[in-house]
Amino acid sequence: MTGRRPNWKMAVDVERCIGCHACSVACKVEHDVPLGMFRTKVYYYDEGRYPQVKRHFLPTLCMQCEDAPCLKACPTEAIVRGADGIVRIIEEKCDGIGLCERACPYGAIFAAKDVGAVKCDFCSNRLAHGMQPACVETCPAEVLVFGDANDPASPVSLFLARHGNEVRGLKPEEGTRPAVGYRGHHPEIAQKIPHGRNHVPESYEMETWASLDPEPKPHG
């Protein structure tokens, strides 16, 4: 692969996900993500009724869209695509007004005047040193498969060679052509991802548990 630029991609094998949120935690630690904001997030969807209930998980991050809405929405040209395909934010150009956040259909970017716009860039700081993204390295179930799609021997290339016909992007109706593909995700769960906002508590039920009645209801 000498002399060739990488083409970084990720595959997410949802069938392996146990919903431990290690990816989200690793991302927050690696990048000092502010409280209440996310670069990586795990949604879930409950199917069925007791006692036949199943919970589905969906890890999400920046989809590194080929047709990136955030890039087109940015008025200061602070969002750019590198030669390796990764969409990144140039901090010194960002005004933090959040047009990029409102344009993202995957809830993957947040913006504020004090921090600017922030999103996943496949841990470019780690890639520069030959390391895997923090979420990939941390995942105990090997859900996240990452690598250079130009290298047929990379983990993501090998995964796609085996399962490529099962891998789909989220929200195909958006026409963004994401570089992150999913295998085995439950269709309904993708609709919980907020469009135009990084975080909506109602789409993330664990944050509403505190509002539930703490007193158990009597039977009968």
SEDOZA-384289 format. One record per atom (N, C-alpha, C): residue number from 1; atom name; x, y, z. Coordinates in Angstrom, 3 decimals, padded with zeros to 6 digits. Example, Ala and Ser with C-alpha at 12.3 -4.5 7.8 and 13.67 -1.06 7.14 Angstrom:
// residues 2
R|1|N|013.190|-005.690|007.800;
R|1|CA|012.300|-004.500|007.800;
R|1|C|013.200|-003.300|007.800;
R|2|N|012.850|-002.250|007.080;
R|2|CA|013.670|-001.060|007.140;
R|2|C|012.900|000.030|007.870;
***
This chain:
// residues 220
R|1|N|000.814|-001.219|000.000;
R|1|CA|000.000|000.000|000.000;
R|1|C|000.845|001.264|000.000;
R|2|N|002.139|001.131|-000.155;
R|2|CA|003.021|002.285|-000.158;
R|2|C|002.664|003.244|-001.276;
R|3|N|002.588|004.526|-000.954;
R|3|CA|002.310|005.533|-001.959;
R|3|C|000.839|005.761|-002.220;
R|4|N|-000.035|004.962|-001.620;
R|4|CA|-001.469|005.129|-001.827;
R|4|C|-002.112|005.743|-000.596;
R|5|N|-003.034|006.667|-000.825;
R|5|CA|-003.740|007.278|000.297;
R|5|C|-004.749|006.273|000.851;
R|6|N|-004.934|006.271|002.166;
R|6|CA|-005.937|005.377|002.751;
R|6|C|-007.352|005.877|002.476;
R|7|N|-008.299|004.988|002.559;
R|7|CA|-009.717|005.304|002.444;
R|7|C|-010.388|004.659|003.654;
R|8|N|-010.465|005.427|004.748;
R|8|CA|-010.921|004.865|006.007;
R|8|C|-012.418|004.635|006.022;
R|9|N|-012.806|003.443|006.448;
R|9|CA|-014.214|003.086|006.570;
R|9|C|-014.429|002.252|007.823;
R|10|N|-015.685|002.181|008.239;
R|10|CA|-016.024|001.380|009.410;
R|10|C|-017.263|000.548|009.121;
R|11|N|-017.255|-000.677|009.623;
R|11|CA|-018.432|-001.541|009.598;
R|11|C|-018.828|-001.825|011.041;
R|12|N|-020.121|-001.857|011.298;
R|12|CA|-020.639|-002.079|012.646;
R|12|C|-021.472|-003.352|012.631;
R|13|N|-020.985|-004.372|013.318;
R|13|CA|-021.678|-005.658|013.365;
R|13|C|-022.625|-005.635|014.561;
R|14|N|-023.825|-005.103|014.326;
R|14|CA|-024.769|-004.845|015.411;
R|14|C|-025.160|-006.123|016.143;
R|15|N|-025.153|-007.240|015.465;
R|15|CA|-025.545|-008.499|016.099;
R|15|C|-024.626|-008.871|017.260;
R|16|N|-023.428|-008.281|017.305;
R|16|CA|-022.488|-008.575|018.376;
R|16|C|-022.594|-007.591|019.543;
R|17|N|-023.320|-006.487|019.354;
R|17|CA|-023.339|-005.421|020.361;
R|17|C|-024.097|-005.844|021.614;
R|18|N|-023.501|-005.607|022.787;
R|18|CA|-024.120|-005.944|024.069;
R|18|C|-024.612|-004.705|024.810;
R|19|N|-024.503|-003.545|024.183;
R|19|CA|-025.019|-002.323|024.793;
R|19|C|-024.271|-001.865|026.014;
R|20|N|-022.969|-002.082|026.073;
R|20|CA|-022.199|-001.732|027.269;
R|20|C|-021.771|-000.266|027.308;
R|21|N|-021.876|000.434|026.180;
R|21|CA|-021.512|001.849|026.075;
R|21|C|-020.013|002.110|026.243;
R|22|N|-019.195|001.066|026.146;
R|22|CA|-017.746|001.270|026.257;
R|22|C|-017.240|002.194|025.162;
R|23|N|-017.837|002.138|023.979;
R|23|CA|-017.409|003.006|022.880;
R|23|C|-017.642|004.471|023.223;
R|24|N|-018.812|004.766|023.794;
R|24|CA|-019.131|006.148|024.166;
R|24|C|-018.190|006.667|025.246;
R|25|N|-017.924|005.819|026.230;
R|25|CA|-017.046|006.214|027.331;
R|25|C|-015.617|006.436|026.832;
R|26|N|-015.135|005.510|025.998;
R|26|CA|-013.781|005.645|025.467;
R|26|C|-013.631|006.920|024.666;
R|27|N|-014.652|007.266|023.898;
R|27|CA|-014.630|008.486|023.093;
R|27|C|-014.601|009.727|023.979;
R|28|N|-015.433|009.721|025.019;
R|28|CA|-015.464|010.870|025.920;
R|28|C|-014.114|011.076|026.606;
R|29|N|-013.486|009.973|027.018;
R|29|CA|-012.189|010.067|027.688;
R|29|C|-011.111|010.537|026.711;
R|30|N|-011.105|009.956|025.518;
R|30|CA|-010.080|010.286|024.521;
R|30|C|-010.132|011.747|024.111;
R|31|N|-011.348|012.296|023.981;
R|31|CA|-011.502|013.634|023.409;
R|31|C|-012.070|014.660|024.383;
R|32|N|-012.215|014.291|025.654;
R|32|CA|-012.718|015.223|026.670;
R|32|C|-014.035|015.845|026.208;
R|33|N|-014.971|014.992|025.818;
R|33|CA|-016.268|015.454|025.313;
R|33|C|-017.076|016.057|026.455;
R|34|N|-017.641|017.261|026.268;
R|34|CA|-018.390|017.916|027.350;
R|34|C|-019.599|017.118|027.807;
R|35|N|-019.988|017.305|029.050;
R|35|CA|-021.141|016.643|029.635;
R|35|C|-022.400|016.963|028.816;
R|36|N|-023.182|015.943|028.523;
R|36|CA|-024.420|016.137|027.785;
R|36|C|-024.253|016.179|026.289;
R|37|N|-023.026|016.005|025.796;
R|37|CA|-022.768|015.991|024.361;
R|37|C|-022.059|014.689|023.998;
R|38|N|-022.213|014.283|022.746;
R|38|CA|-021.701|012.976|022.345;
R|38|C|-021.066|013.017|020.969;
R|39|N|-019.940|012.330|020.831;
R|39|CA|-019.363|012.032|019.522;
R|39|C|-019.726|010.609|019.105;
R|40|N|-019.911|009.745|020.088;
R|40|CA|-020.308|008.360|019.881;
R|40|C|-021.422|008.045|020.867;
R|41|N|-022.460|007.351|020.399;
R|41|CA|-023.626|007.138|021.244;
R|41|C|-024.294|005.813|020.886;
R|42|N|-024.862|005.139|021.891;
R|42|CA|-025.546|003.866|021.660;
R|42|C|-027.044|004.039|021.935;
R|43|N|-027.848|003.806|020.906;
R|43|CA|-029.308|003.824|021.057;
R|43|C|-029.793|002.400|021.265;
R|44|N|-031.012|002.285|021.781;
R|44|CA|-031.577|000.949|021.885;
R|44|C|-033.071|000.966|021.609;
R|45|N|-033.571|-000.219|021.277;
R|45|CA|-034.968|-000.385|020.875;
R|45|C|-035.486|-001.682|021.466;
R|46|N|-036.567|-001.599|022.230;
R|46|CA|-037.164|-002.775|022.848;
R|46|C|-038.282|-003.315|021.961;
R|47|N|-038.259|-004.601|021.746;
R|47|CA|-039.234|-005.248|020.868;
R|47|C|-039.968|-006.340|021.649;
R|48|N|-041.296|-006.392|021.486;
R|48|CA|-042.086|-007.432|022.131;
R|48|C|-042.674|-006.985|023.457;
R|49|N|-043.311|-007.917|024.134;
R|49|CA|-043.911|-007.666|025.434;
R|49|C|-043.476|-008.769|026.393;
R|50|N|-043.398|-008.391|027.651;
R|50|CA|-042.997|-009.367|028.675;
R|50|C|-043.907|-010.595|028.623;
R|51|N|-043.376|-011.810|028.697;
R|51|CA|-041.962|-012.142|028.952;
R|51|C|-041.142|-012.336|027.671;
R|52|N|-041.719|-012.081|026.525;
R|52|CA|-041.002|-012.242|025.262;
R|52|C|-040.510|-010.868|024.785;
R|53|N|-039.402|-010.443|025.357;
R|53|CA|-038.873|-009.104|025.067;
R|53|C|-037.430|-009.235|024.576;
R|54|N|-037.090|-008.417|023.589;
R|54|CA|-035.716|-008.392|023.099;
R|54|C|-035.272|-006.947|022.951;
R|55|N|-034.053|-006.655|023.357;
R|55|CA|-033.504|-005.297|023.235;
R|55|C|-032.438|-005.278|022.140;
R|56|N|-032.588|-004.328|021.225;
R|56|CA|-031.642|-004.148|020.130;
R|56|C|-030.792|-002.913|020.414;
R|57|N|-029.522|-002.960|020.057;
R|57|CA|-028.614|-001.848|020.282;
R|57|C|-028.106|-001.298|018.953;
R|58|N|-027.766|-000.011|018.963;
R|58|CA|-027.252|000.631|017.754;
R|58|C|-026.173|001.651|018.116;
R|59|N|-024.891|001.294|018.010;
R|59|CA|-023.828|002.277|018.229;
R|59|C|-023.779|003.251|017.050;
R|60|N|-023.662|004.538|017.342;
R|60|CA|-023.618|005.541|016.275;
R|60|C|-022.444|006.497|016.482;
R|61|N|-022.042|007.109|015.392;
R|61|CA|-020.958|008.083|015.383;
R|61|C|-021.110|008.896|014.103;
R|62|N|-020.167|009.763|013.794;
R|62|CA|-020.220|010.469|012.516;
R|62|C|-020.137|009.436|011.397;
R|63|N|-021.044|009.540|010.433;
R|63|CA|-021.103|008.565|009.351;
R|63|C|-020.102|008.853|008.230;
R|64|N|-019.366|009.951|008.346;
R|64|CA|-018.377|010.309|007.332;
R|64|C|-019.002|010.213|005.931;
R|65|N|-020.082|010.954|005.761;
R|65|CA|-020.891|010.886|004.541;
R|65|C|-020.113|011.349|003.307;
R|66|N|-020.297|010.635|002.227;
R|66|CA|-019.722|011.071|000.955;
R|66|C|-020.363|012.372|000.503;
R|67|N|-021.682|012.497|000.723;
R|67|CA|-022.389|013.746|000.459;
R|67|C|-022.776|014.322|001.818;
R|68|N|-021.830|015.002|002.460;
R|68|CA|-021.974|015.400|003.859;
R|68|C|-022.804|016.676|004.024;
R|69|N|-023.990|016.585|004.655;
R|69|CA|-024.817|017.772|004.872;
R|69|C|-024.132|018.828|005.726;
R|70|N|-023.342|018.393|006.723;
R|70|CA|-022.673|019.357|007.603;
R|70|C|-021.673|020.201|006.831;
R|71|N|-020.954|019.578|005.922;
R|71|CA|-019.948|020.286|005.132;
R|71|C|-020.615|021.348|004.253;
R|72|N|-021.732|020.979|003.644;
R|72|CA|-022.432|021.917|002.763;
R|72|C|-023.087|023.053|003.542;
R|73|N|-023.462|022.780|004.814;
R|73|CA|-024.163|023.791|005.605;
R|73|C|-023.233|024.802|006.250;
R|74|N|-021.954|024.464|006.394;
R|74|CA|-021.023|025.337|007.116;
R|74|C|-020.729|026.621|006.329;
R|75|N|-021.013|027.796|006.904;
R|75|CA|-020.804|029.056|006.187;
R|75|C|-019.365|029.571|006.240;
R|76|N|-018.530|028.975|007.084;
R|76|CA|-017.161|029.485|007.256;
R|76|C|-016.101|028.547|006.670;
R|77|N|-016.551|027.498|005.993;
R|77|CA|-015.637|026.497|005.414;
R|77|C|-014.745|025.878|006.484;
R|78|N|-015.339|025.696|007.669;
R|78|CA|-014.606|025.073|008.772;
R|78|C|-014.648|023.551|008.694;
R|79|N|-015.533|023.017|007.880;
R|79|CA|-015.649|021.570|007.723;
R|79|C|-015.103|021.189|006.358;
R|80|N|-014.138|020.294|006.356;
R|80|CA|-013.451|019.931|005.114;
R|80|C|-013.307|018.411|005.037;
R|81|N|-013.109|017.929|003.823;
R|81|CA|-012.853|016.511|003.617;
R|81|C|-011.393|016.318|003.230;
R|82|N|-010.702|015.435|003.952;
R|82|CA|-009.302|015.167|003.664;
R|82|C|-009.153|014.221|002.483;
R|83|N|-007.926|014.081|002.028;
R|83|CA|-007.648|013.177|000.912;
R|83|C|-007.952|011.734|001.275;
R|84|N|-008.000|011.437|002.586;
R|84|CA|-008.307|010.084|003.044;
R|84|C|-009.800|009.852|003.211;
R|85|N|-010.606|010.839|002.824;
R|85|CA|-012.055|010.707|002.891;
R|85|C|-012.683|011.155|004.192;
R|86|N|-011.884|011.441|005.212;
R|86|CA|-012.431|011.815|006.509;
R|86|C|-012.870|013.280|006.516;
R|87|N|-014.075|013.508|007.005;
R|87|CA|-014.605|014.863|007.157;
R|87|C|-014.194|015.380|008.530;
R|88|N|-013.461|016.498|008.534;
R|88|CA|-012.924|017.041|009.778;
R|88|C|-013.341|018.496|009.964;
R|89|N|-013.190|018.977|011.192;
R|89|CA|-013.509|020.362|011.531;
R|89|C|-012.218|021.122|011.819;
R|90|N|-012.062|022.262|011.170;
R|90|CA|-010.931|023.145|011.428;
R|90|C|-011.353|024.095|012.549;
R|91|N|-010.869|023.865|013.734;
R|91|CA|-011.359|024.566|014.924;
R|91|C|-011.274|026.076|014.801;
R|92|N|-010.160|026.584|014.280;
R|92|CA|-009.971|028.037|014.244;
R|92|C|-010.909|028.740|013.267;
R|93|N|-011.538|028.003|012.368;
R|93|CA|-012.475|028.603|011.414;
R|93|C|-013.923|028.531|011.892;
R|94|N|-014.178|027.732|012.919;
R|94|CA|-015.555|027.472|013.347;
R|94|C|-016.098|028.610|014.208;
R|95|N|-017.327|029.040|013.908;
R|95|CA|-017.953|030.101|014.697;
R|95|C|-018.941|029.550|015.725;
R|96|N|-019.180|028.239|015.689;
R|96|CA|-020.013|027.610|016.700;
R|96|C|-021.493|027.905|016.622;
R|97|N|-021.987|028.432|015.502;
R|97|CA|-023.405|028.797|015.444;
R|97|C|-024.312|027.587|015.236;
R|98|N|-023.770|026.467|014.765;
R|98|CA|-024.534|025.224|014.767;
R|98|C|-025.340|024.887|013.529;
R|99|N|-025.095|025.561|012.405;
R|99|CA|-025.809|025.177|011.191;
R|99|C|-025.463|023.743|010.785;
R|100|N|-024.256|023.328|011.075;
R|100|CA|-023.836|021.961|010.774;
R|100|C|-024.637|020.956|011.601;
R|101|N|-024.828|021.250|012.873;
R|101|CA|-025.594|020.358|013.747;
R|101|C|-027.019|020.205|013.241;
R|102|N|-027.624|021.302|012.843;
R|102|CA|-029.000|021.254|012.372;
R|102|C|-029.122|020.529|011.035;
R|103|N|-028.027|020.458|010.280;
R|103|CA|-028.066|019.791|008.979;
R|103|C|-027.847|018.293|009.072;
R|104|N|-027.269|017.817|010.178;
R|104|CA|-026.884|016.400|010.282;
R|104|C|-028.091|015.521|010.588;
R|105|N|-028.367|014.519|009.749;
R|105|CA|-029.507|013.628|009.999;
R|105|C|-029.193|012.505|010.983;
R|106|N|-027.959|012.470|011.485;
R|106|CA|-027.546|011.375|012.352;
R|106|C|-027.241|011.817|013.784;
R|107|N|-027.539|013.068|014.126;
R|107|CA|-027.273|013.541|015.478;
R|107|C|-025.822|013.397|015.890;
R|108|N|-024.918|013.493|014.915;
R|108|CA|-023.517|013.135|015.163;
R|108|C|-022.608|014.316|015.421;
R|109|N|-023.136|015.522|015.395;
R|109|CA|-022.291|016.703|015.554;
R|109|C|-022.962|017.671|016.520;
R|110|N|-022.177|018.276|017.389;
R|110|CA|-022.742|019.294|018.273;
R|110|C|-021.913|020.558|018.162;
R|111|N|-022.557|021.675|018.444;
R|111|CA|-021.877|022.962|018.317;
R|111|C|-022.332|023.897|019.427;
R|112|N|-021.393|024.691|019.923;
R|112|CA|-021.675|025.712|020.922;
R|112|C|-020.629|026.799|020.778;
R|113|N|-020.988|028.005|021.148;
R|113|CA|-020.080|029.139|020.982;
R|113|C|-018.763|028.944|021.726;
R|114|N|-018.846|028.288|022.888;
R|114|CA|-017.630|028.160|023.698;
R|114|C|-016.718|027.022|023.258;
R|115|N|-017.266|026.028|022.550;
R|115|CA|-016.428|024.890|022.136;
R|115|C|-016.342|024.732|020.618;
R|116|N|-017.171|025.462|019.880;
R|116|CA|-017.213|025.285|018.435;
R|116|C|-017.981|024.033|018.082;
R|117|N|-017.809|023.547|016.868;
R|117|CA|-018.460|022.318|016.427;
R|117|C|-017.527|021.140|016.676;
R|118|N|-018.102|020.038|017.109;
R|118|CA|-017.315|018.849|017.460;
R|118|C|-018.023|017.610|016.938;
R|119|N|-017.246|016.690|016.382;
R|119|CA|-017.801|015.415|015.938;
R|119|C|-016.674|014.397|015.807;
R|120|N|-017.051|013.153|015.579;
R|120|CA|-016.075|012.084|015.374;
R|120|C|-015.321|012.302|014.067;
R|121|N|-013.997|012.093|014.118;
R|121|CA|-013.188|012.125|012.897;
R|121|C|-012.350|010.854|012.804;
R|122|N|-012.963|009.745|013.270;
R|122|CA|-012.281|008.448|013.291;
R|122|C|-010.987|008.518|014.107;
R|123|N|-010.986|009.360|015.145;
R|123|CA|-009.785|009.520|015.988;
R|123|C|-008.556|009.776|015.122;
R|124|N|-008.615|010.843|014.339;
R|124|CA|-007.492|011.174|013.453;
R|124|C|-006.185|011.326|014.217;
R|125|N|-006.277|011.777|015.466;
R|125|CA|-005.073|011.901|016.296;
R|125|C|-004.407|010.547|016.513;
R|126|N|-005.204|009.500|016.603;
R|126|CA|-004.667|008.156|016.785;
R|126|C|-004.223|007.545|015.449;
R|127|N|-004.975|007.809|014.394;
R|127|CA|-004.610|007.286|013.075;
R|127|C|-003.213|007.763|012.670;
R|128|N|-002.904|008.997|013.036;
R|128|CA|-001.600|009.571|012.685;
R|128|C|-000.444|008.786|013.292;
R|129|N|-000.726|007.993|014.314;
R|129|CA|000.312|007.204|014.977;
R|129|C|000.106|005.705|014.759;
R|130|N|-000.692|005.364|013.748;
R|130|CA|-000.900|003.963|013.413;
R|130|C|-001.788|003.213|014.383;
R|131|N|-002.611|003.950|015.148;
R|131|CA|-003.485|003.327|016.137;
R|131|C|-004.918|003.270|015.630;
R|132|N|-005.703|002.381|016.206;
R|132|CA|-007.119|002.275|015.898;
R|132|C|-007.888|003.374|016.647;
R|133|N|-009.081|003.764|016.156;
R|133|CA|-009.916|004.678|016.934;
R|133|C|-010.182|004.119|018.330;
R|134|N|-010.367|005.010|019.291;
R|134|CA|-010.542|004.589|020.682;
R|134|C|-011.727|003.660|020.857;
R|135|N|-012.826|003.929|020.159;
R|135|CA|-014.018|003.091|020.298;
R|135|C|-013.754|001.677|019.797;
R|136|N|-013.029|001.564|018.694;
R|136|CA|-012.721|000.250|018.112;
R|136|C|-011.826|-000.539|019.055;
R|137|N|-010.815|000.122|019.577;
R|137|CA|-009.857|-000.545|020.464;
R|137|C|-010.507|-000.990|021.757;
R|138|N|-011.517|-000.244|022.222;
R|138|CA|-012.121|-000.503|023.525;
R|138|C|-013.239|-001.536|023.483;
R|139|N|-013.969|-001.645|022.387;
R|139|CA|-015.153|-002.503|022.309;
R|139|C|-014.823|-003.950|022.680;
R|140|N|-015.449|-004.492|023.731;
R|140|CA|-015.119|-005.851|024.171;
R|140|C|-015.722|-006.939|023.285;
R|141|N|-016.715|-006.574|022.474;
R|141|CA|-017.401|-007.564|021.644;
R|141|C|-016.971|-007.512|020.178;
R|142|N|-015.999|-006.663|019.871;
R|142|CA|-015.492|-006.519|018.502;
R|142|C|-016.623|-006.191|017.514;
R|143|N|-017.456|-005.243|017.943;
R|143|CA|-018.576|-004.799|017.115;
R|143|C|-018.103|-003.890|015.987;
R|144|N|-017.126|-003.047|016.273;
R|144|CA|-016.670|-002.023|015.343;
R|144|C|-015.457|-002.520|014.566;
R|145|N|-015.599|-002.557|013.253;
R|145|CA|-014.524|-003.050|012.383;
R|145|C|-014.050|-001.894|011.523;
R|146|N|-012.786|-001.545|011.643;
R|146|CA|-012.275|-000.327|011.021;
R|146|C|-011.026|-000.630|010.202;
R|147|N|-010.809|000.174|009.160;
R|147|CA|-009.576|000.016|008.410;
R|147|C|-009.584|000.767|007.101;
R|148|N|-008.533|000.551|006.342;
R|148|CA|-008.343|001.195|005.041;
R|148|C|-009.018|000.341|003.972;
R|149|N|-010.068|000.877|003.379;
R|149|CA|-010.793|000.127|002.349;
R|149|C|-009.969|-000.064|001.084;
R|150|N|-008.881|000.697|000.934;
R|150|CA|-007.993|000.505|-000.218;
R|150|C|-007.046|-000.674|-000.023;
R|151|N|-006.981|-001.183|001.194;
R|151|CA|-006.114|-002.315|001.508;
R|151|C|-006.982|-003.565|001.627;
R|152|N|-006.879|-004.502|000.704;
R|152|CA|-007.733|-005.695|000.751;
R|152|C|-007.487|-006.578|001.966;
R|153|N|-006.365|-006.366|002.652;
R|153|CA|-006.059|-007.164|003.837;
R|153|C|-006.462|-006.474|005.131;
R|154|N|-007.037|-005.270|005.064;
R|154|CA|-007.427|-004.553|006.274;
R|154|C|-008.647|-005.223|006.905;
R|155|N|-008.860|-005.017|008.214;
R|155|CA|-010.019|-005.641|008.877;
R|155|C|-011.342|-005.300|008.216;
R|156|N|-011.543|-004.038|007.833;
R|156|CA|-012.826|-003.670|007.243;
R|156|C|-012.991|-004.283|005.859;
R|157|N|-011.922|-004.375|005.084;
R|157|CA|-012.011|-004.999|003.763;
R|157|C|-012.350|-006.475|003.876;
R|158|N|-011.727|-007.152|004.835;
R|158|CA|-012.011|-008.567|005.036;
R|158|C|-013.442|-008.787|005.510;
R|159|N|-013.911|-007.895|006.389;
R|159|CA|-015.287|-007.993|006.879;
R|159|C|-016.276|-007.799|005.731;
R|160|N|-016.039|-006.795|004.902;
R|160|CA|-016.942|-006.519|003.792;
R|160|C|-016.892|-007.621|002.742;
R|161|N|-015.736|-008.253|002.597;
R|161|CA|-015.637|-009.376|001.662;
R|161|C|-016.520|-010.535|002.110;
R|162|N|-016.649|-010.708|003.429;
R|162|CA|-017.470|-011.789|003.973;
R|162|C|-018.941|-011.417|004.080;
R|163|N|-019.207|-010.157|004.461;
R|163|CA|-020.584|-009.777|004.798;
R|163|C|-021.100|-008.579|004.011;
R|164|N|-020.411|-008.182|002.970;
R|164|CA|-020.756|-006.947|002.276;
R|164|C|-022.194|-006.862|001.819;
R|165|N|-022.790|-007.974|001.420;
R|165|CA|-024.176|-007.939|000.950;
R|165|C|-025.172|-007.764|002.090;
R|166|N|-024.686|-007.835|003.348;
R|166|CA|-025.555|-007.639|004.508;
R|166|C|-025.376|-006.260|005.133;
R|167|N|-024.440|-005.482|004.651;
R|167|CA|-024.093|-004.191|005.263;
R|167|C|-024.866|-003.059|004.585;
R|168|N|-025.493|-002.230|005.397;
R|168|CA|-026.279|-001.105|004.888;
R|168|C|-025.957|000.160|005.674;
R|169|N|-026.087|001.301|005.028;
R|169|CA|-025.966|002.575|005.724;
R|169|C|-027.272|002.909|006.420;
R|170|N|-027.200|003.739|007.460;
R|170|CA|-028.401|004.180|008.158;
R|170|C|-029.097|005.292|007.374;
R|171|N|-030.414|005.329|007.487;
R|171|CA|-031.243|006.360|006.862;
R|171|C|-030.898|006.552|005.378;
R|172|N|-031.015|005.515|004.579;
R|172|CA|-030.663|005.637|003.156;
R|172|C|-031.485|006.690|002.427;
R|173|N|-032.656|006.994|002.970;
R|173|CA|-033.511|008.013|002.334;
R|173|C|-032.870|009.395|002.360;
R|174|N|-031.866|009.610|003.212;
R|174|CA|-031.189|010.905|003.274;
R|174|C|-030.214|011.104|002.112;
R|175|N|-029.816|010.026|001.462;
R|175|CA|-028.933|010.132|000.303;
R|175|C|-027.531|010.621|000.607;
R|176|N|-027.029|010.374|001.823;
R|176|CA|-025.721|010.904|002.227;
R|176|C|-024.548|009.990|001.862;
R|177|N|-024.820|008.748|001.542;
R|177|CA|-023.800|007.758|001.190;
R|177|C|-022.700|007.668|002.273;
R|178|N|-023.069|007.160|003.452;
R|178|CA|-022.132|007.121|004.582;
R|178|C|-021.010|006.110|004.398;
R|179|N|-019.873|006.399|005.025;
R|179|CA|-018.727|005.494|005.013;
R|179|C|-018.801|004.487|006.156;
R|180|N|-019.812|004.622|007.008;
R|180|CA|-020.047|003.679|008.097;
R|180|C|-021.241|002.813|007.712;
R|181|N|-021.039|001.502|007.674;
R|181|CA|-022.101|000.582|007.306;
R|181|C|-022.462|-000.331|008.456;
R|182|N|-023.712|-000.805|008.477;
R|182|CA|-024.229|-001.605|009.577;
R|182|C|-024.708|-002.968|009.094;
R|183|N|-024.401|-003.965|009.906;
R|183|CA|-024.877|-005.320|009.644;
R|183|C|-025.809|-005.756|010.767;
R|184|N|-027.043|-006.094|010.416;
R|184|CA|-027.972|-006.675|011.379;
R|184|C|-028.726|-005.697|012.246;
R|185|N|-028.771|-004.423|011.876;
R|185|CA|-029.490|-003.473|012.748;
R|185|C|-030.995|-003.581|012.537;
R|186|N|-031.723|-003.311|013.589;
R|186|CA|-033.182|-003.335|013.552;
R|186|C|-033.657|-002.056|012.864;
R|187|N|-034.470|-002.151|011.806;
R|187|CA|-034.845|-000.951|011.028;
R|187|C|-035.441|000.181|011.858;
R|188|N|-036.315|-000.157|012.822;
R|188|CA|-036.993|000.894|013.582;
R|188|C|-036.046|001.727|014.432;
R|189|N|-034.965|001.136|014.864;
R|189|CA|-034.095|001.837|015.803;
R|189|C|-033.435|003.064|015.181;
R|190|N|-033.191|003.018|013.878;
R|190|CA|-032.539|004.149|013.219;
R|190|C|-033.398|005.407|013.273;
R|191|N|-034.715|005.236|013.404;
R|191|CA|-035.596|006.393|013.446;
R|191|C|-035.528|007.127|014.782;
R|192|N|-034.865|006.533|015.765;
R|192|CA|-034.705|007.200|017.054;
R|192|C|-033.564|008.210|017.038;
R|193|N|-032.723|008.140|016.012;
R|193|CA|-031.604|009.069|015.923;
R|193|C|-032.145|010.453|015.557;
R|194|N|-031.908|011.464|016.362;
R|194|CA|-032.480|012.785|016.088;
R|194|C|-031.851|013.452|014.867;
R|195|N|-032.663|014.109|014.079;
R|195|CA|-032.203|014.882|012.925;
R|195|C|-032.031|016.326|013.368;
R|196|N|-030.822|016.851|013.217;
R|196|CA|-030.601|018.263|013.511;
R|196|C|-030.294|018.586|014.950;
R|197|N|-030.187|017.563|015.792;
R|197|CA|-029.810|017.786|017.190;
R|197|C|-028.895|016.661|017.624;
R|198|N|-027.898|016.989|018.424;
R|198|CA|-026.951|015.977|018.877;
R|198|C|-027.546|015.091|019.960;
R|199|N|-028.422|015.665|020.757;
R|199|CA|-028.934|014.898|021.880;
R|199|C|-030.374|015.262|022.171;
R|200|N|-031.249|014.254|022.168;
R|200|CA|-032.651|014.419|022.541;
R|200|C|-032.941|013.365|023.614;
R|201|N|-033.134|013.762|024.862;
R|201|CA|-033.308|012.780|025.936;
R|201|C|-034.398|011.753|025.660;
R|202|N|-035.469|012.174|024.975;
R|202|CA|-036.578|011.267|024.715;
R|202|C|-036.177|010.104|023.815;
R|203|N|-035.071|010.247|023.093;
R|203|CA|-034.629|009.159|022.221;
R|203|C|-033.651|008.231|022.934;
R|204|N|-033.443|008.500|024.210;
R|204|CA|-032.397|007.797|024.950;
R|204|C|-032.943|007.484|026.333;
R|205|N|-033.829|006.496|026.407;
R|205|CA|-034.693|006.310|027.559;
R|205|C|-034.003|006.270|028.910;
R|206|N|-032.780|005.806|028.976;
R|206|CA|-032.126|005.710|030.283;
R|206|C|-032.092|007.053|030.992;
R|207|N|-032.109|008.134|030.222;
R|207|CA|-032.054|009.450|030.845;
R|207|C|-033.418|009.891|031.366;
R|208|N|-034.464|009.114|031.102;
R|208|CA|-035.788|009.452|031.628;
R|208|C|-036.154|008.568|032.811;
R|209|N|-035.289|007.614|033.174;
R|209|CA|-035.623|006.717|034.271;
R|209|C|-035.847|007.476|035.575;
R|210|N|-035.123|008.558|035.781;
R|210|CA|-035.251|009.300|037.038;
R|210|C|-036.647|009.886|037.210;
R|211|N|-037.380|010.068|036.110;
R|211|CA|-038.712|010.645|036.198;
R|211|C|-039.783|009.597|036.483;
R|212|N|-039.416|008.318|036.474;
R|212|CA|-040.379|007.259|036.739;
R|212|C|-040.713|007.213|038.228;
R|213|N|-041.897|006.712|038.527;
R|213|CA|-042.341|006.596|039.916;
R|213|C|-041.447|005.592|040.654;
R|214|N|-040.717|006.004|041.682;
R|214|CA|-039.811|005.088|042.366;
R|214|C|-040.531|004.047|043.222;
R|215|N|-041.818|004.260|043.519;
R|215|CA|-042.547|003.347|044.372;
R|215|C|-043.179|002.229|043.538;
R|216|N|-042.920|000.968|043.872;
R|216|CA|-043.517|-000.125|043.102;
R|216|C|-045.033|-000.163|043.274;
R|217|N|-045.728|-000.477|042.198;
R|217|CA|-047.182|-000.556|042.248;
R|217|C|-047.608|-001.934|042.801;
R|218|N|-048.633|-001.962|043.646;
R|218|CA|-049.089|-003.254|044.186;
R|218|C|-049.709|-004.107|043.091;
R|219|N|-049.563|-005.411|043.213;
R|219|CA|-050.163|-006.321|042.249;
R|219|C|-051.653|-006.484|042.536;
R|220|N|-052.427|-006.780|041.500;
R|220|CA|-053.826|-007.059|041.676;
R|220|C|-054.703|-005.826|041.731;
***
